[in-house]
């Protein structure tokens, strides 16, 4: 059973129950009011009825049939002695121009000074009866009964009217409930359709915006937020899988290159019995170089895998001024003819892995040496920047085109956007630098150097919050 029908089955009976209670209350209140009026008529007619029964005639009045004005049609009276016998003539007196054949059926024991409802002798009519001491104080019993025809007629008309109105209102309200519930649940139906389309991998679908002040609107907003997160997660996973496939492909290519070279030199030695000692030495030296290159590549890939897995690094105070100074000294040893300057505005210390931070700065510096002319100077600066430590590696080469900058921290991609094999490097230097900085909860970026060139900046938090 649908939610729409369940809500209708809950709301409709509740409304009908409330309507029935209201009808019963109205009917009861009107009946009480009408009987209260009949009681007043009985009280007001006691003296006149008693006078008539004792043979003194009617009091002055102009009621129907010549009776007093306080007597309604077909009022019935009887005066009994203390022994229960009828006093003064006929047992019944009808004060009306038209005599009714019906009379009240008296109970075996008359109630004393109270009001009660009795039936008529014809089995159809009913009377409101009072029995009590006579007004003259003789000890006789006066019995007065007024027919309830008008009361019953009024109540019957009210009952018919209530049934007609309540039935019509119930039909209208049930239809209104159905329409309101249907309209209120329409956003849920749209959500269901969206969920079904999502099951078909259409993660771009969204729920139509609704009123955020309602529960359904807030549910739709939460669903859209969840869908956006799911779409982003799936997109990130797809991008990650694409990067992984490319990484595996590039790694295979990078490893195949030294392996092919090593195999070629080994085959040269094995198949050429007349090879000279110098050629053997050259082949062995090249095999050693390629082996070392492959070992470095494997170490770099293992480091990246470790950083990707979020494995904790060493946490100790690191003197960044010493890191910058030593990195520049190492670069001068590699390229002694180049101007490499180091400048530290203030001594700064961060919590981190000293060896990995040295590796990150060294990779940036080696990248500058490889991709700039030998006559181009390089500067490495250290400064405090808004509560963080900032290391900048500044070169004055050709710079990096803006369209290539999103790729420079990808693996096996050179800073000029080409593949690593085009320049003979592993293509993992900048990737390792970015991964190390990220593991220290820092950020890395690249921008233009004023006058030409590229400036790589590393920002590291100075607090040990990692």
C-alpha positions as CSV (number, residue, x, y, z in Angstrom):
1,X,0.0,0.0,0.0
2,X,1.4,3.4,-1.0
3,X,2.1,6.1,1.5
4,X,-0.6,8.2,-0.1
5,X,-3.3,5.7,0.8
6,X,-1.9,5.1,4.3
7,X,-2.1,8.9,5.0
8,X,-5.6,9.0,3.6
9,X,-6.7,6.0,5.8
10,X,-5.2,7.8,8.8
11,X,-6.5,11.4,8.2
12,X,-10.0,10.6,6.8
13,X,-11.1,8.5,9.8
14,X,-9.7,11.1,12.2
15,X,-11.7,13.8,10.5
16,X,-14.9,11.7,10.4
17,X,-14.5,10.9,14.1
18,X,-14.2,14.6,14.9
19,X,-17.2,15.4,12.7
20,X,-19.3,12.6,14.4
21,X,-18.3,14.0,17.9
22,X,-19.3,17.5,16.8
23,X,-22.6,16.2,15.5
24,X,-23.3,14.3,18.7
25,X,-22.4,17.3,20.8
26,X,-24.7,19.5,18.7
27,X,-27.6,17.0,18.9
28,X,-27.1,16.6,22.7
29,X,-26.9,20.3,23.3
30,X,-30.1,21.0,21.3
31,X,-32.0,18.2,23.0
32,X,-30.9,19.4,26.4
33,X,-32.0,23.0,25.5
34,X,-35.4,21.8,24.2
35,X,-36.1,19.6,27.2
36,X,-35.1,22.5,29.4
37,X,-37.9,24.5,27.7
38,X,-40.4,21.7,28.2
39,X,-39.4,21.6,31.9
40,X,-40.1,25.3,32.2
41,X,-43.5,24.7,30.5
42,X,-44.3,21.9,33.0
43,X,-43.4,24.1,36.0
44,X,-45.4,27.1,34.7
45,X,-48.5,24.9,33.9
46,X,-48.8,23.1,37.2
47,X,-51.1,25.6,38.9
48,X,-53.4,25.9,35.9
49,X,-53.6,22.2,35.3
50,X,-54.4,21.6,39.0
51,X,-57.1,24.3,39.0
52,X,-58.6,22.7,35.9
53,X,-58.6,19.2,37.4
54,X,-60.3,20.5,40.6
55,X,-63.1,22.0,38.5
56,X,-62.1,25.6,38.9
57,X,-61.8,26.2,35.2
58,X,-58.8,27.6,33.2
59,X,-56.8,30.6,34.1
60,X,-57.1,33.5,31.8
61,X,-55.2,33.0,28.6
62,X,-55.5,32.5,24.9
63,X,-53.9,29.1,24.1
64,X,-55.0,26.9,21.3
65,X,-58.4,25.3,21.8
66,X,-59.4,27.7,24.5
67,X,-56.7,26.6,27.0
68,X,-54.2,28.8,28.8
69,X,-51.4,30.3,26.8
70,X,-48.8,28.4,28.9
71,X,-50.2,25.0,27.8
72,X,-48.8,23.5,24.6
73,X,-50.9,21.3,22.4
74,X,-52.1,18.0,24.0
75,X,-51.0,18.7,27.6
76,X,-52.2,15.9,29.8
77,X,-52.9,16.1,33.5
78,X,-54.2,14.0,36.4
79,X,-54.9,14.7,40.1
80,X,-54.6,11.8,42.5
81,X,-55.5,11.5,46.1
82,X,-53.0,10.2,48.6
83,X,-54.4,6.7,48.1
84,X,-53.8,6.9,44.3
85,X,-57.5,7.4,43.3
86,X,-58.5,10.0,40.7
87,X,-60.1,13.1,42.2
88,X,-63.0,15.0,40.7
89,X,-64.2,13.4,37.6
90,X,-62.4,12.0,34.5
91,X,-58.9,10.6,34.8
92,X,-57.6,12.5,31.9
93,X,-57.9,16.1,30.8
94,X,-56.8,17.2,27.4
95,X,-56.4,21.0,26.9
96,X,-56.6,21.3,23.1
97,X,-59.2,22.1,20.5
98,X,-58.4,18.7,19.0
99,X,-58.6,15.7,21.3
100,X,-55.9,13.1,20.8
101,X,-56.6,9.4,21.4
102,X,-53.1,9.0,22.9
103,X,-52.2,9.5,26.5
104,X,-49.0,8.9,28.5
105,X,-48.4,5.5,30.0
106,X,-47.7,6.1,33.6
107,X,-45.0,4.0,35.3
108,X,-46.0,1.6,38.1
109,X,-44.3,3.9,40.6
110,X,-44.6,7.6,39.9
111,X,-41.4,9.6,40.3
112,X,-41.7,12.2,43.0
113,X,-41.0,15.8,42.0
114,X,-38.7,14.9,39.1
115,X,-38.9,14.9,35.3
116,X,-39.0,11.7,33.2
117,X,-39.8,10.7,29.6
118,X,-42.6,8.2,29.1
119,X,-44.2,6.7,26.0
120,X,-47.8,7.2,24.7
121,X,-50.5,4.6,24.6
122,X,-50.3,4.5,20.8
123,X,-46.6,3.4,21.0
124,X,-45.6,6.3,18.8
125,X,-45.9,9.5,20.8
126,X,-43.7,10.3,23.9
127,X,-44.3,12.7,26.8
128,X,-42.3,14.6,29.3
129,X,-43.9,13.9,32.7
130,X,-43.7,15.5,36.1
131,X,-45.4,14.1,39.3
132,X,-45.3,15.8,42.6
133,X,-47.3,17.3,45.5
134,X,-50.3,19.4,44.5
135,X,-50.0,23.2,44.7
136,X,-52.9,23.5,47.2
137,X,-51.0,21.6,49.9
138,X,-53.7,19.0,50.5
139,X,-51.3,16.1,50.1
140,X,-52.8,15.1,46.7
141,X,-50.5,14.2,43.8
142,X,-50.4,16.2,40.6
143,X,-49.3,14.5,37.4
144,X,-48.6,16.7,34.3
145,X,-47.3,15.5,30.9
146,X,-46.5,17.5,27.8
147,X,-46.1,15.7,24.5
148,X,-42.6,15.8,22.9
149,X,-43.8,15.8,19.3
150,X,-42.2,19.2,18.5
151,X,-39.0,18.3,20.3
152,X,-38.7,15.0,18.5
153,X,-39.6,16.6,15.2
154,X,-36.9,19.2,15.7
155,X,-34.3,16.6,16.7
156,X,-35.2,14.4,13.7
157,X,-34.8,17.3,11.4
158,X,-31.4,18.2,12.9
159,X,-30.3,14.6,12.6
160,X,-31.2,14.5,8.9
161,X,-29.5,17.8,8.4
162,X,-26.4,16.7,10.2
163,X,-26.2,13.5,8.2
164,X,-26.6,15.3,4.9
165,X,-24.1,18.1,5.7
166,X,-21.6,15.7,7.4
167,X,-21.8,13.3,4.4
168,X,-21.2,16.1,1.9
169,X,-18.4,17.7,4.0
170,X,-16.8,14.3,4.5
171,X,-16.7,13.6,0.7
172,X,-15.3,17.1,0.0
173,X,-12.7,16.9,2.8
174,X,-11.6,13.4,1.8
175,X,-11.0,14.6,-1.8
176,X,-9.2,17.7,-0.4
177,X,-7.0,15.4,1.7
178,X,-6.3,13.2,-1.3
179,X,-5.3,16.2,-3.4
180,X,-3.2,17.8,-0.7
181,X,-1.4,14.6,0.1
182,X,-0.8,13.9,-3.6
183,X,0.6,17.4,-4.1
184,X,2.7,17.1,-0.9
185,X,4.2,13.8,-1.9
186,X,4.9,14.8,-5.5
187,X,8.5,15.9,-4.6
188,X,9.0,12.5,-3.0
189,X,7.9,10.9,-6.3
190,X,10.4,13.1,-8.1
191,X,13.1,12.0,-5.7
192,X,12.2,8.4,-6.4
193,X,12.5,9.0,-10.1
194,X,15.9,10.7,-9.5
195,X,17.0,7.7,-7.4
196,X,16.0,5.3,-10.2
197,X,18.0,7.3,-12.7
198,X,21.0,7.4,-10.3
199,X,20.8,3.6,-10.2
200,X,21.4,3.7,-13.9
201,X,24.7,5.6,-13.1
202,X,23.3,9.1,-14.1
203,X,24.9,10.9,-11.1
204,X,24.4,14.3,-12.7
205,X,20.6,14.3,-11.9
206,X,19.3,16.5,-9.1
207,X,16.1,16.8,-7.3
208,X,13.9,19.7,-8.3
209,X,14.4,22.5,-5.7
210,X,11.5,22.7,-3.3
211,X,10.6,24.9,-0.3
212,X,13.4,24.5,2.2
213,X,11.1,25.4,5.1
214,X,9.3,22.0,4.7
215,X,10.5,18.6,5.7
216,X,10.3,17.4,2.1
217,X,12.2,20.4,0.9
218,X,15.0,19.8,3.5
219,X,15.1,16.2,2.5
220,X,15.5,17.2,-1.2
221,X,18.3,19.6,-0.2
222,X,20.1,16.9,1.7
223,X,19.6,14.5,-1.2
224,X,21.1,17.0,-3.6
225,X,24.0,17.5,-1.3
226,X,24.6,13.8,-1.1
227,X,24.3,13.4,-4.8
228,X,26.9,16.1,-5.4
229,X,29.2,14.4,-3.0
230,X,28.7,11.1,-4.6
231,X,29.3,12.5,-8.1
232,X,32.4,14.2,-6.8
233,X,33.6,11.0,-5.2
234,X,32.9,8.9,-8.3
235,X,34.6,11.5,-10.5
236,X,37.6,11.5,-8.1
237,X,37.7,7.8,-8.2
238,X,37.6,7.7,-12.0
239,X,40.3,10.3,-12.2
240,X,42.4,8.4,-9.7
241,X,41.9,5.2,-11.7
242,X,43.0,7.0,-14.8
243,X,46.0,8.4,-13.0
244,X,46.8,5.0,-11.7
245,X,46.6,3.4,-15.2
246,X,48.8,6.2,-16.5
247,X,51.2,5.8,-13.6
248,X,51.5,2.0,-14.2
249,X,52.0,2.5,-17.9
250,X,54.6,5.2,-17.5
251,X,56.4,3.3,-14.7
252,X,56.5,0.2,-16.9
253,X,58.0,2.3,-19.7
254,X,60.5,4.0,-17.4
255,X,61.6,0.6,-16.0
256,X,61.7,-1.0,-19.4
257,X,64.2,1.6,-20.7
258,X,67.0,0.8,-18.3
259,X,66.2,-2.9,-18.5
260,X,66.4,-2.9,-22.2
261,X,69.7,-1.0,-22.1
262,X,71.1,-3.5,-19.5
263,X,69.9,-6.5,-21.6
264,X,71.5,-5.0,-24.7
265,X,74.9,-4.6,-23.0
266,X,74.7,-8.1,-21.5
267,X,73.9,-9.6,-24.9
268,X,76.8,-7.6,-26.4
269,X,79.2,-9.2,-24.0
270,X,77.8,-12.7,-24.3
271,X,77.5,-12.9,-28.1
272,X,80.8,-11.2,-29.0
273,X,83.8,-13.4,-28.0
274,X,86.2,-10.9,-29.5
275,X,85.0,-8.0,-27.5
276,X,87.9,-5.8,-26.1
277,X,88.5,-5.2,-22.4
278,X,87.6,-1.5,-22.9
279,X,84.2,-2.4,-24.4
280,X,83.5,-4.8,-21.6
281,X,84.4,-2.1,-19.1
282,X,82.1,0.4,-20.9
283,X,79.2,-2.2,-21.0
284,X,79.6,-2.9,-17.3
285,X,79.7,0.8,-16.4
286,X,76.5,1.4,-18.4
287,X,74.8,-1.6,-16.8
288,X,75.8,-0.2,-13.4
289,X,74.5,3.3,-14.3
290,X,71.2,1.9,-15.6
291,X,70.9,-0.3,-12.5
292,X,71.4,2.8,-10.3
293,X,68.9,4.7,-12.3
294,X,66.3,1.9,-12.0
295,X,67.0,1.7,-8.2
296,X,66.4,5.4,-7.8
297,X,63.2,5.2,-9.8
298,X,61.9,2.3,-7.7
299,X,62.8,4.1,-4.5
300,X,60.9,7.2,-5.7
301,X,57.8,5.1,-6.6
302,X,57.9,3.4,-3.2
303,X,58.1,6.7,-1.5
304,X,55.1,8.0,-3.4
305,X,53.2,4.9,-2.6
306,X,54.0,5.3,1.1
307,X,52.9,9.0,1.1
308,X,49.7,8.1,-0.8
309,X,48.8,5.6,1.9
310,X,49.2,8.3,4.5
311,X,51.8,6.5,6.5
312,X,53.2,8.8,9.3
313,X,56.5,10.6,8.8
314,X,59.1,11.4,11.3
315,X,58.1,14.2,13.6
316,X,60.9,16.3,14.9
317,X,62.0,20.0,14.9
318,X,63.4,20.9,11.5
319,X,65.7,23.9,11.0
320,X,64.5,25.2,7.7
321,X,67.4,27.6,7.4
322,X,69.8,24.7,7.5
323,X,67.6,22.8,4.9
324,X,67.8,25.8,2.5
325,X,71.5,26.3,3.1
326,X,72.4,22.7,2.6
327,X,70.3,22.3,-0.5
328,X,72.0,25.3,-2.1
329,X,75.4,23.8,-1.2
330,X,74.5,20.5,-2.8
331,X,73.4,22.3,-5.9
332,X,76.6,24.3,-6.2
333,X,78.5,21.0,-5.9
334,X,76.6,19.7,-8.9
335,X,76.7,22.9,-11.0
336,X,79.7,25.0,-9.6
337,X,79.6,27.5,-12.4
338,X,76.0,28.6,-11.7
339,X,75.1,31.5,-9.3
340,X,72.9,29.9,-6.5
341,X,72.0,32.2,-3.7
342,X,70.4,31.4,-0.4
343,X,68.6,33.9,1.8
344,X,66.8,33.4,5.1
345,X,65.0,36.5,6.5
346,X,64.5,34.8,9.9
347,X,65.4,31.4,11.4
348,X,62.3,29.2,11.2
349,X,61.6,25.8,12.7
350,X,58.8,23.4,11.9
351,X,57.8,20.0,13.1
352,X,58.3,17.4,10.4
353,X,60.6,14.8,8.7
354,X,64.0,16.5,8.1
355,X,65.1,14.0,5.4
356,X,61.9,14.3,3.4
357,X,61.8,18.1,3.6
358,X,65.4,18.2,2.4
359,X,64.4,15.9,-0.4
360,X,61.4,18.2,-1.4
361,X,63.5,21.4,-1.5
362,X,66.3,19.5,-3.3
363,X,63.9,18.3,-5.9
364,X,62.7,21.8,-6.6
365,X,66.2,23.1,-6.8
366,X,67.3,20.3,-9.2
367,X,64.3,21.0,-11.3
368,X,65.4,24.6,-11.7
369,X,69.0,23.6,-12.6
370,X,67.7,21.1,-15.3
371,X,65.2,23.4,-16.9
372,X,67.1,26.7,-17.1
373,X,70.2,27.8,-19.0
374,X,73.5,27.2,-17.2
375,X,74.0,31.0,-17.0
376,X,70.7,31.6,-15.3
377,X,70.9,32.3,-11.5
378,X,68.7,30.6,-9.0
379,X,67.7,31.9,-5.5
380,X,66.2,30.0,-2.6
381,X,64.6,32.2,0.1
382,X,63.1,31.5,3.5
383,X,60.5,33.8,5.1
384,X,57.6,33.9,7.5
385,X,54.3,34.3,5.8
386,X,51.1,34.8,7.8
387,X,52.1,32.4,10.5
388,X,53.6,29.9,8.1
389,X,57.0,29.2,6.9
390,X,57.5,29.9,3.2
391,X,60.3,28.5,1.0
392,X,60.7,29.9,-2.5
393,X,62.9,28.5,-5.3
394,X,63.2,31.2,-7.9
395,X,64.7,30.8,-11.4
396,X,65.0,33.1,-14.3
397,X,64.5,30.7,-17.2
398,X,61.8,30.4,-19.8
399,X,59.0,29.9,-17.2
400,X,56.1,27.4,-17.4
401,X,53.1,28.1,-19.6
402,X,49.9,28.5,-17.7
403,X,48.2,25.7,-19.5
404,X,50.9,23.3,-18.4
405,X,50.9,24.2,-14.7
406,X,48.1,21.9,-13.7
407,X,50.2,19.0,-14.9
408,X,53.6,19.7,-13.5
409,X,53.0,17.9,-10.2
410,X,51.7,14.8,-12.0
411,X,53.9,11.8,-12.0
412,X,56.3,11.2,-14.9
413,X,55.7,14.7,-16.3
414,X,58.5,17.2,-16.6
415,X,58.1,20.8,-15.6
416,X,58.0,21.8,-19.2
417,X,54.9,19.6,-19.7
418,X,56.8,16.8,-21.6
419,X,57.2,13.2,-20.6
420,X,60.2,12.5,-18.4
421,X,61.9,10.3,-21.0
422,X,62.2,13.4,-23.2
423,X,64.7,14.9,-20.8
424,X,66.2,11.9,-19.3
425,X,64.8,12.3,-15.8
426,X,62.4,10.1,-13.8
427,X,59.7,12.7,-13.8
428,X,58.9,12.1,-10.2
429,X,60.8,15.0,-8.5
430,X,58.0,17.5,-8.4
431,X,55.5,14.8,-7.6
432,X,57.5,13.8,-4.6
433,X,57.9,17.4,-3.5
434,X,54.2,17.9,-3.7
435,X,53.5,14.6,-1.8
436,X,56.0,15.5,1.0
437,X,54.6,18.9,1.4
438,X,51.0,17.5,1.5
439,X,52.1,15.0,4.2
440,X,53.3,17.9,6.3
441,X,49.8,19.6,5.9
442,X,51.4,22.3,3.7
443,X,50.8,23.6,0.2
444,X,52.9,24.0,-2.9
445,X,52.4,26.2,-5.9
446,X,54.1,27.8,-8.9
447,X,53.9,31.4,-10.3
448,X,55.8,33.6,-12.7
449,X,59.0,35.2,-11.7
450,X,59.1,39.0,-12.3
451,X,61.1,39.5,-15.4
452,X,60.7,35.9,-16.6
453,X,61.1,32.4,-15.1
454,X,59.2,30.3,-12.6
455,X,58.9,30.6,-8.8
456,X,58.0,27.5,-6.8
457,X,56.7,28.2,-3.3
458,X,56.2,25.9,-0.3
459,X,54.1,26.9,2.7
460,X,54.4,24.8,5.9
461,X,52.5,25.2,9.1
462,X,54.8,26.3,11.9
463,X,52.7,24.6,14.6
464,X,52.9,20.9,15.3
465,X,49.3,20.3,14.4
466,X,49.8,17.3,12.2
